[in-house]
Amino acid sequence: MLDTSIHHHYRMLSMKNIYLLGLLLTLAIPVFSQTNILVTHSLAETILQGDYAPAAYLPATIVDDPQLIAAGIAGSVSADSIQQYLVEMQAFANRNTASDTLSEETGMGAARRWAFRKFQSFSPRLIPSYLQFDLLACGVLQHRNIFAVLPGTGPNFRESVLVEAHLDSRCAELCDITCTAQGMDDNGSGSALVLELARVMSQYTFDRTIVFVLTTGEEQGLLGAEAFASYFNAADLPLRAVFNNDIVGGITCGMTASPPGCPGLNDIDSTNVRIYSSGNLNSRNKMLARFVKLEYEEMLGNLLGQPNVINIMSPEDRSGRGGDHIPFRQNGYPAVRFTSANEHGDANATAPDYLDRQHTTGDVLGVDTNGDEVLDSFFVDFNYLARNAVINGNALAMVAQGPQPAASFSLTPVDGGFEVAIEDPNNYGTYRVGVRQFNGLDFDTIFTLQQPVDTLYGLTPDLLYVVSVATVDARGVESLFIGERFNDFETGLATISKAQEQLVLLQNRPNPFDEATYFGVLVNEIPDYTQASIQVRDLQGRLLQELPIDLQLGVNEVIYDFNHHQYQPGVYTYTLVLDDYPLFTKRMMYAY
């Protein structure tokens, strides 16, 4: 996992080490763009570019029903298979971007040829290739991503969806090609997830093409992802969604973890997974994150024995960190990143007191605790990783199978609600309307309509809502949601309108938060009141804390800490209350 927080490192180092680190980064981190980007297998490139006959890639037995696919992914993803990939992967010893490419046993060359053969073995319909590019990094000029394409066979076969992870690993020193860098969690876990999805999903038939990618050069600056995103962009290829998986198998918190972090050393969390994405709450990336969560909740239901909890995070990544979803987003493609809730380290491996596993020789599969030379205590939780694979695969499948989105829609206020009018040139006839409160990360309500023009009622008055729309095909699969719009009208009381002129309830900061957060109220005009407070509640409406606040001109703040909700991660609401009258409500996320 790339660490972009250079200043964070500087605080931990002496001036001498600062100079040496700066010199190393100058030599190791490339400053030019990738060149000579090419796909080594012409057939794979033909598929990516949509220049083929879809019927040629239909299997003898077609399984394309979305319910069967969701159940099949949930039932076929195997924790044992994932473990075996990792066992084989650890034998390569060092998968640094600049490591040996000639050996058949160790180094990046052996690892990428192994991954290529894995893709080949899964299905004759799965077409593997390399994406090669030139860029001087750690003294090596030429690099290769490994990928495989599963050709789409429906009317949208020219469009693609992509799931990826970086295969490269590292130790404390960025270009160390001799250390033991098994990188089992960072990022063998994500690589095993991608391989397992290729194995399972190649048994099904999809409308759109699915691309399974293992990148190189992530640790040196997201190089492989940038090459792939640039390839798609230069060829003007329609890429509908990108799912990046990086550090998705560990469940144990280290002594350190990049904010929002985790509760503390050796804390275990085998149920929560975080989705990071760029932009404000109505960005295409956040909308993709909400789609992933919605599809998980609606398609998988009780298919997983122990369900994971999906946490949609506000930032694009952890504080000071980055990942392969970023180059795709920068090239205009909707992209999200999946990451474990608990990480064993903040990657600041050169700090003198750093004892965690991330970016060290300690990022191994596990340890032998009884001396029989067999690993019996594992640092990657294979069942947790398998559930994360199912979440990815389900969302990937629904994007690959879903209909075209609506062209546009409009909102018109009516008494107690609003009318939505959807422009749908494909005349699907069924639509989903997602409604959330302004500043809310998740949908509050999903309406299903059987006509393109309808009126929606039942929303709480005096709140500002944001609305988005998806089409639904005859099989019940929805498209990606499009263009969030404000309801941009008021249905409230005059007292609310007056209060909105006087007071502004600000978004808490930081958000998400791990230890404490500040609530702020901007006072433009002091209202006539006796008592003011901020009430914090869970989503079931239970009052967790009421904090008095004195309203003076300007910004007024009170602090809230996580003790009030018993360390439970999730979404909570906070409300500004004047004289027992709730005025404004916002949401916040505690995500340790």
N, C-alpha and C positions, 0 to 999 in steps of 0.2 A: 504494500500500500504506500503510495507516494506521500511523503511529508513535505508540504509546501511552507511550513512555518519556520522559515529561516530565523526570524527574530526570536522565536521561542528557543531555538538552539543557542543563539548568541547569548541569551541571558544565563545559560548554563555553562558557558565556556570561558576560559581565560582569554586574554587578548592574544596570546601566542596561538592558542588553538583556533581562535577566530580567523587569524591570518591563514593558517593551514587549511581550515575548512573552506575559506573563500577560494584559495588556490585550487583545492580539489574540485570544488563545484565548477570553477571556470574550465577545468580540463574535462570534467565528466559530463556536465549537463550541456546538451547541444544548444546552439543559438540559431541554427538555420532550420528551414523546413525540410521535410522528407522529400526526396526526389526519386525518380525511376520507380514509381509505385506500379507494380504489375501483379496480375493474377497468374500463377504458374500453370494452372490447368485450364485450357481453353473452354472445356465444357462447363466448368464451374462458372467461368465468366459469362458464358452464354446464358446460363440460368439467371445469374444476378442481373443481367441486362434485359431479361424478359424476351429474348430472341429465340424462342423454342415453341414446340407444339406441346401443350399441357397433357394431351391424351397419351403421349408417349411415356409419361411417368405415372400413369395410373397403375396401382397394384392389381393383382388378380382378384383380391377381395378388398373392397372399398369400405373403410370404416371412417365416416365423416360426421356422424351424429355427435353434436357437442356434449350431450349428457354422457354418452358412452366414452367419449374421449376424456372428459373430466374424471369419470370413474376409473378409466383405464390408467391414466397418469397416477392417480392416487393409489391404485392397487399395484402398479408395476414398478414404480420407483423403489429401489431396494437399498436399504442401509448397508447390506452386505456387499453389494456391487460398489457402492461409494467407498467403503472401507478398502476393497481390493484395489481400486484405482489409486488410493493414497499409499497403500503398501508398495505398489509398483513405482509410484512417483518418487518416493523417498530414496529409492535406490540410485537416482541420478545425482544425488549428493549436493550439487550446486547448479541451480537453474538461473544464475545471473545472466542478464542480457548479453554480457560479453564473454561468457564462459565457453568451454570447448564445444566446437561444432563437428569435430571429426570422430571423436570416440563414439563407440556403439553402446557404451555403458554409463558414462557420466557426462554431465554438462547439458547445455541447452539444446545442442544438436540432437543428442540421443533422446531427450525429452520430447522434442517436437516431432521427431520421426515416430516415436512411440504413440503420441497422440494422433498423428495422421493414420497410423495403422488401426488404432481403435475406431476411428470414424469409419474406415474401410470395412471393418468387421461387423458393424451394426446392421447394415442394410445395403443392398445394391442400389436402392433409390437415393441413398445419401452419398453425395459427391464431394470428396475432400480435395483440398487444395492448400497452397500457401499464398499469402499475400506478401510479396517481397518489396522491400524499400531500402533506400540508401540514406544514411544519416550517421555521422560520426558520433558515437557515444561510447564512452569508456574504451576508446581506442579501436573500436570495431566499426566498420563502415556499413556493412550489409546485414540486414535483419529480416526475420520471417515471422509473420503471424501464421497460425494454423486455423483453418476454418473448414466447415462442411455446409453444403446447401441441400435442403430438402425441397425439391421443386414444388411450387404451388400448382394446383391442377384446376382451379376454378376461374371465374371471370376476372378476378383481381390478381392473377398469377404474376403480373409484372411488378406488384408491390411486395415489399419484404418486411419482416419483423426480425429482430436480432437479439440474441442472448449471448452474453460474453463474460469472460473472466480473464485476468492476466495470469499467465503461466510462469512468468519470471519470479525469482526469489532474490533475497539479498541478506547479507549480514550487516553489521554496524557500518562498515565502510562501503560506500556506494558501488565501487567497482571491484570488490574483492572476489576473485574468481577461484580462489583456492580454499576458502573456508567451507565448513559444512553448512550449507544453506538449504535445508530440506523444505523450508517454507510450507509447512503442512496446513496451517490455518491461513497464512498470508503468502500465497493464495492458492495452495493446493486445494483448499475447501471449495473455492469458487470454480476451479478447474474441474474438479470431480463432479460438481453439480452440472456443469455444461455437458460433460461427457455422458452423464447418466440421462440427461434430457434428450440428447441426440439418440441414445440407444432406445429409449422408450418411445419418443415421439415419431421416430422414423417408421413406426408400425402403423401410423395413421395417415390420413389424407387431408390436406388443408387447401383452402382457397388460395392463400398467399404463400409465398416462399418463406421458409424459416432458415435463418443463417445462424449457425453455432460457431462461436469464435473464441479462440484462445490467443491472447495478445502477448507480445514481448515488449520490453522497454517501458513498462509502466513505472517501475521504480526510478527510472532515469528521467521521467518527465512525461508520462502518458504517450510515449512515442508510437507504439503499435496502434493504439486507439486513434490517434491523430491521423495516422496513415490510412486506416480503414475509413474513418469519417471523411477524409479528404477525397478518397477514391469515390465514395458514394456521391459526394457533392460535385466533384468534377464531371462525373458521368450523368449528373442530374437524375439519379435513381430515386424512386419514391420509397423511403424508409419510414414506416409508420410508428415504430416504437423500438426503444433500446432498453434492455434490462442488463445492468452491470451487477455482477456478484463479486464482492471483495470482502474477505474475512466473514464468512457466513457459517462457520462450523464450530467455533469456540463458544463455550457457555460460562467460562470462569473469568471473573474480574481480576485484573492485576493490581499492583501497587499504584500504577498510573493508567490513565486512559484519556484519550483526547475528549474534551468537552463536547457533548454533555456528559460523557463519562459513564461510570457505573458506581454502585454504592460503596465498594471497598474490597480489599484483598480477599480473594477466594469466595466472594459472593457468587452464587450460581443462578443463572437465568436460562432455562431451556425452553421458554415459551414465547418470549418477545423477539421480534425482528423489526428492524428499523428500515424505512424507505426514505432516502434523502433525494431531494430534487431542487432544481434551481428556480428562481423567480418568485414573484409574489403569489398570493393564494389563487389567483385566476390564471396563472401561466399554464401552458400546455403540459409542462412537466408535472406540476401539482395535479392537474386533471388526470394525467396518466397514473400517478400514484393512487388517486382516489378510485380509478378504474380497477387497478390491481386488487385493492381491498374489497371493492364491491363484488368483483367476480369470485374472489375467494369465499366471501360470506354466502353468496347466492348459489354458486355452482358446486362447491365442495361440501358445504353443510356439515353433516356428521360423518363424512367419508374418512376423515382423519381421526384416529383413536384419541390422540392428544393434540388438539388444535393449537396452532401458534397464534399469537396476537400481533397484528400488524400495526405498527406505529408510524404514522405519516409525520415526518419531521419538517420543521420550517426551513432550515438552511440547506444548501446544496451538498454539504458534507460536514463531517465533524470539524471543530474549530482547528484551523491551520492545516487541514488535510485535503486531499483530492483523490479523484479516481477516474477510471476510463469513461464514465458517462459524460464527463465534462467536454472533451473534444466533440462528441456527437452533438451535445447541446449547442456548443459554439458554432457548429456547422448547420444549425437550424433544425435538428431532429429531436423529437420528444424523448427524454432519457431520464432514467431513475437509477438509483444505486441501492442495493440490498446489503445490509450489514448486521451482524450480531449485536444484540443489546449490550453484551459484555465483551470487552476486549482485554487481552492480556498485554497491556502496554500502550504507550503513546508514541512509540517508534523513535523516541529520543535516545537511541541506544548508545550514543557517545557520552551521555551524561555519566559522571563518576558514580552516582548512586542508583543507576538504572539496573534493576534486577528482573525485569519482566521478559517475556519470550519474544515479543514482536520485534522483527528486524535483528534477530540474534541467531546464533547457532542452536539456541534452545527451542526454536520453533519446530519441534519434532512431533511425531504422531503420538507418542506416549512414552511411558517408562516401564521397566521391569521391576516390580516391587518385591518379588520373592526369589530372585536370582536364578530362575530357570531359563533365562535367555529368551523369554517370550513376553512381549508387551502385554501388560494386564491392566494398566491404568492409562487412559487415553485423554489427550488434550483436545481432540476433536470429537464432538458428540455426533455419531453417525446418524442417529435417529433424528436429532434436531436438524442436521444438514439435509437429510432426506425430506423432511417436512418443508424446509425452505425451497428445495427443488420442486416440490409439488406446487407450492404457491407460484413460483416462476412459471412452471410448465402450464398451469391452468390459465394464467393471464396471457401467456404467449399464445396458447391455443385459441383463446377467445378473440384476441386481436387478429390472428391469422384466419379465423373463420367468420368474423363479423362482417356486417354489411357496410356499405358506404355511409358516411355520416350525412346528416342533413346539410343542405346548402347554407341555410341561415334560419333565424327565427326572430320574432319580435314579441315584445311584451306591451300590454295595454292595461292600465289600471281600471278595475271595476270595484264596486262597493264590497269591501271585505275580502278582496282577492285580486287576481289579475288574469287576463286572457293571454294565452300563448298561441302564436300562429307560426307554424313550422313550414318552411319551404323545403319540400322533399321531391326532387325530380324523379326519384325511383319509386315513389308511391308505395312505400313499405306498409303503411297503414297502422303500424303500432309504434309507439314512441315512449321513451323514458325521459322524464323531466326531473333533474336533480336540483334540489334546493338546499342551500346552506346559508347560515347567517354570515354576514360580512365579518371577516377575520377568523371564521371557523375553518379548520383544516378538512373536516369530514362533511359528507352530506348529512343534513338533518332529516330530510324527507326525500323519498323517491316516488314520484307519481308515474303511473302507467296510463297512457292515453290510447284510445282506439281510433282517433281521428286527428288530423293535423292541426285543427283549431279547436281549442277547448278552454274552459275557464276553471281555474284552480282556487279552491277555498280552503279554510281551515288552518291557515298560518296565524301565528300569534301576531296581533297588531303591534304597531309602534316599533318594529324591528326592521332593520335593513337587510334584505335578502339578496342573494346572488343565485342566478338561475342558469343552468346549462341543459343541453338537449342531446339525446342519442336516438338513433333509429333502431328498430328491432325487426329482424327478418322472420320468416315463417318458422324457423327452427327455434326461435326464442332467444337468439344471440343478439346482444346490443352492440352498436358501433362504439367507437371512442366518442366521448362527449365533446361537444363543440362550444365555443365562444361564450364564456360566462358573461351574463349581463345583470346589472342591478335592476331590481324592480322599480326603482327611481320614481317612487311616489310615496306619499305618507297616508296612512289610514288612522293615525292616532289622534289623541286628544290635544287640545290647545296647550295644555300644561306641558305636554311632551315637547311640542314645537318650541315653546318658550325656553324650556330647559336646554334644548339643543343649541340655542343661541348663546346661552350662558355658560354651559359646561361641555367639556369633551372628555369622555373616558378613553384614556390612551391604552394602546396595546401594552401588556406587561412586558418587562424586559429584565433579563433575557428570556426568550421564548423559542424553543423549549428550554426549561431550566432544570438544574440538577440539585442545587443546594438551596437557593433562595431566589426570589424574584421581586421586582418592585411594581406596585400598582400606582399609576399616575392619573391625576385629574387636572385638566387645563381649565382654569376658571377665567372666563372673559368678563363676567359680571357676577358679583357675589349674590347668590339667590337668597330669598327669604326662607330660612329654615331654622329648625331647632337642633336637629341631630343628623349627621351624615356618617355613612359607613360603607365599607366594601364587604360584601358577603361572598364567600367562596363555597361552592357546592359541587358535588359530583354529578354525573349525568343522570342519576336517579333522583336528583333534587335534594339530597340530604345536605343540610348545612354543616360545613366542616369548620368554618371560622368566620367571625364577624370582627372586622378591624375598624375602629373609629378613625375618621379622617377629618381634619380641620381644613375647610375650604377658604383659602385666601386667593387674592388675585395672582395669576401665574400658575405654575405647575406645582401641585401638591402630591407628595408621595408617601406611601406606607410600604413596609417590607413584609413579605410573607415567606415562610420557609416550609420545607417538605414534611416536617414533623406532623403537621396538621392533617395530612392524609395518609399517615401510616406507611410512608415510603412506597405507596402503590403507584406504578407508572400508569399514565393514561391521560385522558382529556378531562379538564375541569372548567367550570364557568366561574366568572366573578362579575358581580353586579354592583353598580353604584346605587345606593339607597338613600333617599332623603325623607326623613320623618316617616319611616316605614313604607314609603312608596318607591318601588324599584323603577329606576329610570333607564339605565343602559346596561347591557350584558355583553361580555366578550368571553371568548374561550382561550384557554392556555393549555400547554402540554407539559406534564412532568415526565421526563424521559431520561432516567439516570443511565 
